[in-house]
């Protein structure tokens, strides 16, 4: 369509007559002096809707009751990949995007343990695969639509275990010759996500935090780093949802 407009502009018509050639009824409805502006609006509309080419339809869930599906369209800009989620009749842009050679992954999984499958879009933000972003869209059963959840989406390298209802995240390597890391544990309390524990290590010290009786994180361990102490090392979580196996991959055109 954009190519056809370009051909008409180049070979057949002056700018005031272009829209009349494309759509005679449209050209007759508006004065010629407004046609150039209408053409610009039409072109911008066509370009914005044609950028997102690939489309995913999710209808099977890894966990949770499947009473809804998700339609996602995605785009590749050079090495960056973005997406939009269809809510009602609108396409809502997501914030999680990938760079480098990684892809976005999308799956339906119960993220707040209410029995309904929510939408989880995730992908690595760097080409080295160290930091993974997430967009979590929780299913609002009364409204029958997805709603973006900012607290859960803000967790880097989000992992979830539906069997024991554990939610974890953090950075496994933030420097100091791979000695720096932090890990957080979360839980749902009355539809609110709270941090229940933290392990962190910088270049000099190792610390652990736990909740007190007022639901506030307090330091329960503070030590000088001992490279021979296995308790001070980041632990790989092996009881989480295998999102790479269950997810649909938004592949780049060259893959």
N, C-alpha and C positions, 0 to 999 in steps of 0.2 A: 504493500500500500504506500509506504513512504517512497519507494522507488518509483511508483507510478506517478505520484505527485511531482517528483523531481523531473520526470520526463515531460510532463505537461508544462511545468514551469520553463523548461529549457527550449522546447521545440514548438509549442502550439499557442500559448496564451501569454498575455501580459498579466502582471500580478492581480489587477482588479477582476480579471475574468476567470481566474483559476478555480475558485470554489464553484462557480457556476458550471464549469466544465465537469468537475467531479460530481456535483450534486445540483442539478438544475433548480429544484424546488428551493434548496437552501440559498442559492444565488439570487433567486427572485425575491426571497423574503427580506433580504438585507440590502441596503444601499451599497453601491460599488465602493464608496470611500471607506466602508468598514470591513471589506472583504479581506484586506491584507492582515488586519488584526485577527480576524476569525481564523484565517489560515494558520497563523502562528499558534493560536490556542489549539487548533486541531492537530498540528504537528507535534506539539509538546505532549498532548494527550496520547497520541499514538506511540511516541517514543517511550513514555513512562510506563505504558501497559505492555510494551513489547520487550522491555529489558529483562523481565523475569520469564525465562523460557521453560525450565524444567518444573514439573509438578509431581508431588508425591501425595498419595492417598493412603492414610494409615487406618486400618480397620481391625487389626489384630493386636492384642496387648500382651506384653510379657507377664504382667501381673495386674490384678484388679478386674472389676466387672466391666465388660465392654458394652456400654450403652450409648456410645458416641464414637465418631470417627474424627479424623483431622485431615484437612487439606492444606498442603504446604507447597508454595512455589518458591523456587530459589534461582539465584543468578550468580554468575561467575564474572568478576571484574579483574582481569589479569590473573593474579594468584589469590585474590580475596573472594570469599564466598559468603553471600548473605541470603536471607530468606524472609518470607512473609507468611503469616498464618491467616486463614480465612475464618472470621468470626461473624456469623450472620451473613450479610452480603458484602462486608468490608474486608479488605486485606490489610492486616496490621503488621508493620515491620517489626522484626525481632532485633535484639541488641547483640546476641552472640554471633560471631562471625569467625571464619578461619582465615589464616594466611599461610603462605608457603604452599606445600604440596598436600596439606591435610584436607579432609572433607568434613562437612557437618553430618551428624547422625541424628535421627529422630526416632523415638519409640514411645509407646504408650505403657506407662508403669505407674502403679499406685505410689505417689510420692508423699502423701500425708496420711496413709494408712486408714482411709475411710471406706475402702472397698471399691472405689471408682478409679478407673485408669486415667491418669493425668498425662499430659504431654511433656516430654523431656527432649529438648534439642541441645546437643552438645558437640563440641569440636575443639581441636587444639588451636590456640591463638599464635603459636610460634612454630617454626619449621623443625625445631628440635624436640617437640612433643613433651615439653616440661610442664606447661600450664594449659589447662583445659577449661574453657568457659562453659556455662550452662544457661539456658533459658528454661524456666519451669513455668508451665501453664497449668494451674490446678483447675479441675473440673468443678464448676459451680452447678450442683445438681438442681436446686430450685430454679435457677435462671437458665439452665440447659445450655451453658456455654463455657468456654475457657476464660480464665482470668490470670493475668500475669502475676507471679509472686516474686516480688523484689528480694526479700530476705534470703530465700532459698537460691535464687538465681545468682546472688552475689558470692556464693561459696565457690572458691576456686577448686578445681579437681574434685567436684562433688561425686560422692559414692553413696549408695543406699543399699541397705539390706532389709528386705521386706519380711524375711522370716523372723528376725528378732527386733525389727523396727529400729534399726540403727541408721543414723545419718552422719556421715563424716566428710571432711574436706581439709585442704591445706596445701602447703607447698613443700615437696620433698627435698628440694635443693634450691636454696636462696643464697648460696655463696659459701665463703670460708672453706674452700676446697671440699665442697660437698658436705661440710659438717653442719651447715645451717639448715634448719627446717622448722616447720610448725604443723601441728595437726589439731583439728578441732572436732569435737563431738557435739551433736545437736539432738534435740527432742522436741516433739510437739506438746505444748501445754495449752489447752483450751483454745485450739486453732491458732496459737502463736508459737513461732519457732524460737527456741532459746538455746544458747550455748551452755552445755552441761560440763564440759571439760576441755582442757587444752594442754598440749605438750609443745614446748618450743625450745629452740636452741639457737643461739647466735655464735659469734666467734669465740666467746669466752665462757658463757654459762648455759646451764640446762635448767629449765623450770617446768613445774607441773602445776596446774590450776584445777580446782574442783569447786562445785557449788556449796555454799553454806546454807544455813537454815533460812536465809532471806533471799535465796536464789541469786546470789551474787558470786562471781568468780573470785576466789582467793588463792594465794600461793600456798601450796602444801609441800613443795620441794624446790630447793634452790641450791644448785651444786656447781662447782667448777667442772668444766668438761674433762671427762676421762675417756679417751678413745677406746679403752679396753672394756668399758661398761656397756653391755648390749642394751640395757634399759634406756640409754641415752641416744639410741639410734632410731631413725624413723622406721616404722613397721609397715610393710606392704599389706593392704587389706585384701583378703582372699575370699570373703564371704559376702561380696556385694553383687548387685545385678550385673550380669555380663552384658553391658550395653552394646558392646561392639558386635556381639553375636545376634542380639535381638533387633538391633536398630536397622532401619532402612538408611542407606547411604546416599547422600546427594553428591553424585560423582561429578568430577570435572570433565569437560568435553574430551580431553585427550586421554582419559583413563579407560 
